[in-house]
Amino acid sequence: MVARLDYRTGLIETALAEAGYSATGYGTDRFAAVAGRGGLMPPTESGTYLVDEAMVEELRLARRGEHASNLGALLAFRFATVAGVNAYIVDPVTVDEWQECARLTGSPLVERICVGHALNTKAVARRFAREQQRTYEALRLVVVHMGSGITVSAHRGGRMIDNNAIGEGPFGPDRSGWLPSRELVKVCFSGRYTQNELERQVFGDGGLLAYLGTRDLSEVESRIDVGDAKAARVFEAMIYQIAKEAGAMAAVLQGKVDAVLLTGGMAYSARVVKLLREYLEWIAPITVYPGEDELQALAEGVFRVLDGEEQAKRLGT
């Protein structure tokens, strides 16, 4: 991923130039700060983090895995350095607020690792709280983020106390989600795949793509509309698994749920929302926030620091 840093930098410079900003002089009169998406770092608290040399080194080494989000802080740091301002990330994917009992798996060989769409998930939860004129800390929520990856989470006391992490939960457009462990072990030792190939099969080439040859939800729905029975079966199975995971998170909250929030790109689909309502309305009222609030959430997190409402954190402190 780091190899693409210069390429991504060029794209951003072009976009800035087209918007009327100098590609070499992002003066402090124009920029107060630069924000980027947080990547795969050690487990962190929720909040806004200053991007410093320690964070840059952590992400360059990719000790916890390669992911496109690792470039966010590196890009922000590069542009902020030129502008003479600070760079920040907000609620990275490794935000870890789990209760301790959520970490055990049933085998000491494997522990669950908290990774998920914390930025949009927590932004949507805070937005709902504002709209209800309540505090996020006072609410008990199930939040269903449905993008290329699906994160279903339980929120209590202003914390995301459990969620399906990478390799868990429902299958999505190109990720397989939970797999039966005994059958997966057989595949692993079948000799048919290398480790890298198998990882790709479950993360990147799984889900809708594996079954139907496309990760495009609108294409899947178009196929359903013309009578494609396989597309309908796979689509309904994905919705079924999302609903199961939401039900599990309702159980985490002991059935005391103020609202179920549906968000992410798939929440634009009337068919997805309709089917999930049929499964989940018994839990709590459902509110839909289509798309992702991640860019706004980044800006809001940085403004909280600039306005003195929040103290910027540093990695490892």
Secondary structure, DSSP 8 states (H G I E B T S, - for coil): -GGGHHHHHHHHHHHHHHTT--SS---TTT-S-EEE---S-S-B-SSEEE--HHHHHHHHHTTT---TTHHHHHHHHHHHHHHTS-EEEES-TTB----GGGS--S-TT------S-HHHHHHHHHHHHHHTTS-GGG-EEEEEEESSSEEEEEEETTEEEEE--TT-SS--SSB--S--HHHHHHHHTSSSS-HHHHHHHHBTS-HHHHHHS---HHHHHHHHHTT-HHHHHHHHHHHHHHHHHHHHHHHHTTT--SEEEEEEGGGG-HHHHHHHHHHHTTTS-EEEEEB--HHHHHHHHHHHHHTTSS--B-TT-
